[in-house]
Amino acid sequence: MPDSGIHSKRVLIAGKLVEATVFIKDGVISDVVEGSVGGELAGNLPAEDVGNLLVMPGLIDSHVHINEPGRTEWEGFETITKAAVAGGITTLVDMPLNSSPVTVSVSAFSEKLAAAEGKLYCNCGFWGGMVPGNSDELEGLIKAGVLGVKAFLTHSGIADFPNVNEDDLRKGLVVLARYWVPLLLHAELDELHAGIAAFEKNPKSYQAFLNSRPKSWENKAVALAIELCSAFKSPIHIVHLSSADSLRQIKAARAEGLPLTVETCPHYLHFCAEDIPDKNTLFKCTPPIRERENREHLWNGLKEGVIDFIVTDHSPAPADLKQTASGNLLEAWGGISGVQFSLPVVWTEAKKRGFDLTEISALMSGNVANFIGFGGSKGQIKKGYDADLVVWDPEKKFVVSADSILYRHKFSPYIGEELCGEIRQTYVRGKKVFEDGQVVNGAQGKVLLRK
């Protein structure tokens, strides 16, 4: 006998929207019955009819910076997971920085797991980190349960997570290839050029900032990633792709059968450089938000399957570090805050370009589940899968306001944007954790470790 059920005229099942009831027992989908179940909902079974609201697999965001332990004045497990469920996200995966200590050793990972205890309103997995000199720690991190390993090819922004070089990557890939664990790369190879000095002279200009981090930095780093992927035949993942110029070489690498995957982010798909004002540090991220034409090429990359999925790279910081008062882009922390709004941001833009809801679910849930190693239990509404669900109204428009934000710092470049798609309910392991603007029923999430 199921514990509960959810009925809707629109449930996303096996790539189609159908009327159905999703039955839940012990946090797992026990059955999916298409059509109307009539009087069964009025009996002893505690089920809910959500009418015409859309029931979809909960979103999975595999790129967030939670910053706990050590930098909870930036963010933390409780605040980010509450914001996540308000956005229909049921699983996060935390990056190995900017917590303190950074997650580059088994002992640091143990500290992070302890810090998360009792604070997870959604599920949470973890990436380990690769830095110069820690190749001997990678096997231990993998055995301890990290889902993969992240490295930077340029300065990360904090001194305790230095960037690697090619030799470091080769040493690390010897270990990762043995376990078929993905290497996640921040793909920018920085080189001195005139745009850097120009930005230093004009630090409040967005165009100067953009010019200081050209597409060529990304393109060269992606080329190196492809070279290493070919040499080691080990999975490599490009995080937050911004340069659409890299799509051609990515497509060619995939045609060769290389295990290369790619993500991009909502801010690269929604904003464009031409519309970003000077002195507004909320738009600063690395790699940067680029031009309108580049944005459209990224959308084409998603449509063609060259880009695998969309995740947020939620990277918050306090107002003083973000330089919100001064408008100094040179000194400001680079990172976009927006984990709570990823689904409506993406859907608002995607539907203009002919994407359907099935594609969006794959790009923000199913494909991400496969990437993090949980494709057999998450990312679909299917018997035996985890009952991680989002119930939302894809037609409802709203304007983002600061007072709706549940993550720690109540600012975002999305404030004031009119978006389409209101989250009404979120379920984690079968328990309702968000409803109509309120987090409910406490911390229901659990830690996800590598299987």
Secondary structure, DSSP 8 states (H G I E B T S, - for coil): --SEEEEEEEEEETTEEEEEEEEEETTEEEEEEES--GGGGGSSS-EEE-TT-EEEE-EEEEEE---TTT-TTT--HHHHHHHHHHTTEEEEEE-S-SSSS-SSSHHHHHHHHHHHTT--SSEEEE-EE--TT-HHHHHHHHHHT-S-EEEESS--SSTTS----HHHHHHHHHHHHHHT--EEEE-------HHHHHHHHSTT-HHHHHHHS-HHHHHHHHHHHHHHHHHH---EEE-S---GGGHHHHHHHHHTT--EEEEE-HHHHH--GGG--TT-GGG--SS----HHHHHHHHHHHHTTSS-EE---B----HHHHTTTT--TTTS---B--GGGHHHHHHHHHGGGT--HHHHHIIIIIHHHHHHT-TTTSSS--TTSB--EEEEEEEEEEE--GGG--SSS---TTTT-EEEEEEEEEEETTEEEEETTEE-S-----B----
